[in-house]
Amino acid sequence: MITLINPNIVTQKGDYFGSGIPYWPITLAYIAGMLKEHKIKHEVIDAFGEKPKQTWTNIDDDTIVQGLYLYEINDKINKDSEYIIIYSGLTVSHNSTSYMVNHIKSQNPKKKIIIIGNIHLVVAYPVEKAKKDFFHSGADIIVYGEPEHTIIDLIKGIPLSQVKGIIYQMGNKIHVTPARQSEKNPDKFPFPDWSKLQEYVFQ
């Protein structure tokens, strides 16, 4: 079982037109489509879409967070889930996502947490630059670049050193594998699967 998590929406106070904007989680939908094609059981937790009207303030950075509380997210994780894949999409959401990673890891120390980034860097940031933050929070693996085929390689149990496009930590040393070449043929990807993201799409 694999758990995919779409994070909360975060609004920076004073920037209500530039932050706090919901984006369709297309990256997660593509990964869900890939998992479905490979007949890998998975679930999707949409931390924003399942409770968009619930809000609270992050006192550390004075941002407004919408969606599920951390304990609600953790309660939804299937006990048989081996990998928890968290989408870290937007710069303004970084602290909130780090708190989520830390909370989930503290409650599920044996589950592997994988961070995937947003390859569209207009409002996002390269996750490889935040690797120390994520590892400190409890992440096990960071995927950079296009994540779909990389995720399948990880689930298949290919040795980490042989998986392209990942960052992982062994002891105190951080390892970065060579980048995975971007796929030029869109037909190599299955159609994105929105079936487990209906709360987000149809609200």
C-alpha positions as CSV (number, residue, x, y, z in Angstrom):
1,M,0.0,0.0,0.0
2,I,1.2,3.5,-0.9
3,T,-0.1,6.7,0.5
4,L,0.0,9.9,-1.5
5,I,-0.6,13.2,0.3
6,N,-1.5,16.5,-1.2
7,P,-0.6,19.2,1.4
8,N,-2.6,22.0,2.9
9,I,-3.0,25.3,1.2
10,V,-1.0,28.1,2.9
11,T,-1.7,31.8,2.7
12,Q,0.9,34.4,3.6
13,K,-0.7,37.2,5.6
14,G,-0.7,40.4,3.5
15,D,-0.3,38.4,0.2
16,Y,-3.8,37.2,-0.4
17,F,-3.6,37.6,-4.2
18,G,-0.2,35.8,-4.6
19,S,-0.5,33.0,-2.1
20,G,-3.3,30.7,-0.8
21,I,-4.3,29.8,-4.4
22,P,-5.5,26.2,-4.9
23,Y,-3.7,24.4,-7.7
24,W,-4.9,21.1,-9.2
25,P,-2.4,18.5,-7.9
26,I,-1.6,17.2,-11.4
27,T,1.7,15.6,-10.3
28,L,0.0,13.4,-7.7
29,A,-2.7,12.5,-10.3
30,Y,0.0,11.4,-12.7
31,I,1.7,9.3,-10.0
32,A,-1.7,7.8,-9.1
33,G,-2.2,6.9,-12.7
34,M,1.2,5.3,-12.8
35,L,0.5,3.3,-9.7
36,K,-2.9,2.2,-11.1
37,E,-1.2,1.0,-14.3
38,H,1.3,-1.1,-12.3
39,K,-1.6,-2.5,-10.2
40,I,0.0,-1.0,-7.0
41,K,-2.6,-0.4,-4.2
42,H,-2.6,3.2,-3.1
43,E,-4.7,5.9,-1.4
44,V,-4.7,9.6,-1.7
45,I,-5.1,12.0,1.2
46,D,-6.0,15.5,0.1
47,A,-5.1,17.7,3.1
48,F,-6.7,20.8,1.6
49,G,-9.6,19.4,-0.5
50,E,-11.1,17.3,2.2
51,K,-11.6,20.2,4.6
52,P,-11.0,23.4,2.7
53,K,-13.0,25.6,5.1
54,Q,-11.0,24.6,8.2
55,T,-8.2,27.1,9.0
56,W,-5.6,27.9,11.6
57,T,-2.5,30.1,11.9
58,N,1.1,28.9,11.9
59,I,2.6,30.9,14.7
60,D,6.2,30.2,13.6
61,D,5.8,32.1,10.2
62,D,2.4,33.8,10.7
63,T,0.8,32.0,7.8
64,I,-2.8,30.8,7.5
65,V,-3.2,27.1,6.8
66,Q,-6.4,25.5,5.2
67,G,-7.4,21.9,5.4
68,L,-6.9,18.9,7.7
69,Y,-5.1,19.2,11.0
70,L,-1.9,17.1,11.2
71,Y,-3.5,14.5,13.5
72,E,-6.4,14.1,11.0
73,I,-3.9,13.5,8.2
74,N,-2.1,10.9,10.2
75,D,-5.3,9.2,11.2
76,K,-6.2,8.7,7.6
77,I,-2.9,6.9,6.7
78,N,-3.5,3.2,6.0
79,K,-1.7,1.1,8.7
80,D,-0.4,-1.2,5.9
81,S,1.1,1.7,3.9
82,E,4.8,1.2,3.3
83,Y,5.6,4.4,1.5
84,I,4.1,7.9,2.2
85,I,4.7,10.2,-0.7
86,I,4.2,13.9,0.1
87,Y,4.0,16.6,-2.5
88,S,6.0,19.7,-1.7
89,G,4.7,22.1,-4.3
90,L,4.9,25.7,-3.3
91,T,7.5,27.9,-1.6
92,V,5.0,29.4,0.8
93,S,4.0,25.9,2.0
94,H,7.5,24.7,2.9
95,N,7.3,25.2,6.7
96,S,3.8,23.6,6.8
97,T,5.0,20.6,4.8
98,S,8.1,20.2,7.0
99,Y,5.8,20.1,10.1
100,M,3.7,17.5,8.4
101,V,6.7,15.3,7.6
102,N,7.9,15.6,11.2
103,H,4.5,14.7,12.7
104,I,3.9,11.8,10.4
105,K,7.4,10.3,10.9
106,S,7.0,10.6,14.7
107,Q,3.8,8.6,14.5
108,N,5.0,6.2,11.8
109,P,8.8,5.7,12.3
110,K,8.9,2.5,10.2
111,K,7.2,4.0,7.1
112,K,9.4,5.5,4.4
113,I,8.6,9.2,3.6
114,I,9.3,10.3,0.1
115,I,9.2,14.0,-0.8
116,I,8.4,15.0,-4.4
117,G,8.7,18.5,-5.7
118,N,7.0,20.7,-8.3
119,I,9.0,20.8,-11.5
120,H,7.2,24.0,-12.5
121,L,9.3,26.6,-10.6
122,V,7.2,29.7,-11.1
123,V,5.7,29.6,-7.6
124,A,7.7,26.5,-6.4
125,Y,11.2,25.8,-5.4
126,P,13.7,23.1,-6.2
127,V,13.3,20.5,-3.4
128,E,17.0,19.6,-3.6
129,K,17.8,23.0,-2.1
130,A,15.7,22.2,1.0
131,K,17.1,18.7,1.5
132,K,18.6,19.3,4.9
133,D,15.3,20.7,6.2
134,F,13.4,17.7,4.9
135,F,15.9,15.1,6.3
136,H,15.9,16.9,9.6
137,S,12.1,16.7,9.7
138,G,12.2,12.9,9.0
139,A,12.0,12.4,5.3
140,D,13.8,9.3,3.9
141,I,14.1,10.1,0.2
142,I,13.7,13.3,-1.9
143,V,12.8,12.9,-5.6
144,Y,13.8,15.7,-7.9
145,G,12.8,16.1,-11.5
146,E,9.9,14.1,-13.1
147,P,8.8,11.7,-10.3
148,E,6.6,9.1,-12.0
149,H,9.1,6.5,-13.2
150,T,11.4,7.2,-10.2
151,I,8.6,6.4,-7.8
152,I,8.0,3.0,-9.5
153,D,11.7,2.2,-9.3
154,L,11.7,3.0,-5.5
155,I,8.6,0.8,-4.9
156,K,10.2,-2.0,-6.9
157,G,13.1,-2.0,-4.4
158,I,15.8,-1.0,-6.8
159,P,18.9,-0.1,-4.8
160,L,18.9,3.6,-4.0
161,S,22.3,4.2,-5.6
162,Q,20.9,2.9,-8.9
163,V,17.7,5.0,-8.9
164,K,18.1,8.2,-10.9
165,G,16.7,11.5,-9.7
166,I,16.8,11.0,-5.9
167,I,18.5,12.3,-2.8
168,Y,18.9,10.1,0.2
169,Q,20.9,10.1,3.5
170,M,23.0,7.3,4.9
171,G,24.4,8.2,8.3
172,N,25.6,11.8,8.1
173,K,26.3,11.7,4.4
174,I,23.8,12.9,1.8
175,H,23.9,11.2,-1.6
176,V,22.5,12.7,-4.8
177,T,22.1,10.3,-7.8
178,P,22.3,11.5,-11.4
179,A,19.2,13.3,-12.7
180,R,16.6,11.4,-14.6
181,Q,16.3,12.6,-18.2
182,S,13.0,14.2,-18.9
183,E,10.6,12.1,-20.9
184,K,10.0,13.6,-24.3
185,N,7.1,11.2,-25.3
186,P,4.0,12.0,-23.2
187,D,2.6,8.6,-24.3
188,K,5.1,7.0,-21.9
189,F,2.8,8.3,-19.0
190,P,-0.6,6.9,-18.3
191,F,-3.5,9.3,-18.1
192,P,-3.6,11.1,-14.7
193,D,-6.0,9.4,-12.3
194,W,-8.3,11.9,-10.5
195,S,-10.6,9.2,-9.1
196,K,-9.1,9.5,-5.6
197,L,-9.0,13.3,-5.7
198,Q,-12.8,13.8,-6.2
199,E,-13.1,16.0,-3.1
200,Y,-10.6,18.4,-4.6
201,V,-11.9,18.4,-8.2
202,F,-15.7,18.7,-7.5
203,Q,-15.8,20.9,-4.4
